[in-house]
Amino acid sequence: PITREKRGSLYRYYFNQSSSYEESKAHLDKAKSKGYSNAFIVAYIGDKKITISEALRLLK
């Protein structure tokens, strides 16, 4: 499912949730192929946003 969050005058759209970086990359590629050229991967622990490098470290 796609969720939308308003931050100031911008909307952020979130698509999919996964604990697999490879799966996230596949979904990113799919989003970009559908025209969302500014799409990127974000990582969270609970409600706290973390860096991708920290998320990858925690997955090991």
C-alpha positions in Angstrom: 0.0 0.0 0.0 1.0 3.6 -0.6 0.8 6.0 2.3 1.0 9.8 2.1 2.4 12.2 4.7 2.3 16.0 4.6 5.3 17.9 5.7 4.9 21.6 5.4 3.9 22.2 1.8 5.2 18.9 0.6 3.7 15.4 0.5 5.8 12.3 1.0 4.7 9.0 -0.3 5.7 5.7 1.2 5.5 2.5 -0.8 6.1 -0.9 0.7 7.8 -2.0 3.9 10.5 -4.6 4.0 13.4 -5.7 6.1 15.3 -6.8 3.0 17.5 -4.3 1.3 17.4 -6.3 -2.0 13.6 -6.3 -1.9 13.6 -2.5 -1.2 16.0 -1.9 -4.1 13.6 -3.9 -6.4 10.7 -1.8 -5.2 12.7 1.4 -5.8 13.5 0.3 -9.3 9.8 -0.4 -9.9 8.8 3.0 -8.6 11.4 4.8 -10.8 10.3 2.8 -13.8 6.7 4.1 -13.2 7.9 7.7 -13.3 8.8 8.4 -9.7 12.3 9.5 -10.6 13.0 11.2 -7.2 12.1 8.1 -5.3 14.6 6.8 -2.7 14.9 4.3 0.1 14.4 5.3 3.7 15.0 3.2 6.8 13.2 3.3 10.2 13.5 1.6 13.5 10.0 2.1 14.9 9.2 5.7 14.2 12.8 6.8 14.2 14.5 7.4 10.8 18.0 6.0 10.5 20.6 6.0 7.8 20.7 3.3 5.2 24.2 2.4 6.3 23.0 1.9 9.9 20.1 -0.2 8.7 22.4 -2.4 6.6 24.7 -2.8 9.6 21.8 -3.9 11.8 20.6 -6.4 9.2 23.9 -8.3 9.4 
